[in-house]
């Protein structure tokens, strides 16, 4: 009688551990039973028999899953290496047959020429039937018939045999006996791109097993279709490029290295999977063979290993599937106000106990009591688990893992540092790429590393943050994550006039608002749209306004600032509300820290579709004509984005591109409203006015000045922050930022003038610059001015390879480069305008100190680096 | 009594090998990486060596090449253990002079059989 509770007590903690580790139930069951066996000798024989059978089954299942996954990965590598669409189609059908076990496979691909799906390749189909199928065109309406919602399971569709009276619910969840595949039944697996475009589909029938696939098999099939979709899309791009006779060598180099990386990925993942699997199967075999002779401690130890390795293996498999999910179908973020310190502390216990077990010191430095931030807590938690888990893996016993958390002005800086073997210098930039893994050269190995970091990067990018890795002295690696701290964008609970779309309207508008507020450097912004009656403006989204105002504000046409702008269709810039007689009576607003305001109409033709109103510059200066010119340069783009969004039909992929653009232009670290930079931009625009640049070109210049360097995002962080001189390869990396920037901005439909301005902002007057090598007057005038503004702001600020310069020194540098880097005529005007702002620049430099770094891993006061010797 | 040297950085794999070889009555010496394995091979003159291919620092293939190129150790049979299953990896192993190649996941019995075979011991 006494034994039962004793066993209960023993089982409880084990169950707890198992549950905490989120192990699949069968393992938990096996473990509980087997642990009890170790204690309860009398029942040993019987229970062990049962446990053994279960273990065998479990191992076999894991072995099977691993094998299938490896198979799929190998197939993926093969199809991804194929660029010719026809050849790819052939390979795909065969691959699907091979991996999924369907004996009849037909691959349909969308044809832009016929606006229909066409059967492109087959497996297990007779030549006669093929000829028949190949001629048929499946119109979008036919496809809709194949993909009816009631036939859907996950992202696939089960079709009953023709003539069946009623569609039965897909029965994948049932036991094998009830999952018999019916003759004539079909499974449709769409190849859908991340944007939701269906580029083709697989028509499958006659599974070799004779059974409807189970959920795991469906998941694997979908993994494969996602890979296939990517392959088809890249083949299409390649086809397209080939037709356009574009730079083939570049394209093929890119694709080749991609294929190479995918191959490494397969080898690495294979290794990651097989290592735990080896332990599981070998220990199981030893256990079975030596059951009668094993000491109870050994039995426990063996079981623990099997358990741990099962957890690990399950984790790796899930990581790989997660990653594919994230790469192909980015979820909308759910940002909520969260205390990051609390989130980290919540995880601290598990890290501390892990550290104790591994004889590693663990330390958490939370720089503040509370760090409130808008983020997706689940994703951030996933990221933290990966980063800290990695640090533990790389740290030998006796070492230390530290997690640091610090607020730094506009960003929150999270660091995870270990005292492990560090990261090879040439791999620092690559470890966040998903196909990549440091140990492909067999120099070091740790489970899941490559996949985990890729997931982390994805999460950070989703938060508009940055992540990079570096090695620290005397030993170890540090990963730094920067998350932006910025005001929340408030939106009404029931927004007017936005239809339901493949992407969440809220996130889109949120990004637009951040884009405006951060490029302009303002604290208060409101986007207002006419309500359905057409009599009032209501707030669609706002930054820096009280919730109650956002929810209920209504502005009559012609009334107030926004109402007037709506009525007149003209921009309104009020420099000083206290002196402007037109508006005196409206100035009882507590939310003006500066008495100036800028209100710009967003016009679609002659119709004002929205009004955007901003005030309160971060640097507390009044809004001026430069700000006006810039916001006006944004206005047509905002209009286009908003109206296009409202009538979104086919451009889901475009939307992804726009999202990426907005993300890149507002990613943490750009600090576009930083004061010194702003003065330099002001000097640039003033110079342009002095040389009589026409109004529309001034607008182009204002726009380009804000965004000319977004491409720096694509330069590896360790190159940007390298203290010494750059080598040849690193310089090439940096030079590519011009093209990369244009690529990022492309989705905003830049006009030719803006594109020229940005393209040539690194040309030298004597023709020695990049990317084209234009010289003299051939370089657009605006580009020559941007070059000067860029140089000045860079010289005035601290850089990793040199301290900041004083104004005189900086001006001397520019003088010294006249005729070489800089245009003589523009330099003269530019230096003159600089001189006119001497006192402001000197004051700003004094105030801001030398710690500001505009373009690099910019933080207001440098990255805090808590390293202990 | 035969002496077998094993090198693998994975704790669990070393334990499996150690356990299985002990059970067969072998003496086991173990190393965590290729460099140590080479040193131990020279110092202890084992009858057979089992090397994991993917180890930090010097991997199994390189270590095998070094062992086969050194006259003190060239005669010792080497078994490579790896998760890499591709043909070209096998070829690399063979070119480095390995006497046998076992892919993960492996059966401990298979390792024992291979070892006995290479040592010329009739298995029962």
Interface residues (C-beta under 8 A of the other chain):
Chain A: X63 X267 X270 X271 X273 X274 X275 X277 X278 X279 X280 X281 X282 X283 X285 X286 X289 X290 X305 X309 X421 X439 X442 X443 X444 X445
Chain B: X9 X10 X12 X13 X15 X16 X19 X20 X23 X53 X54 X55 X56 X57 X59 X83 X84 X85 X86 X103 X104 X105 X106 X107 X108 X109
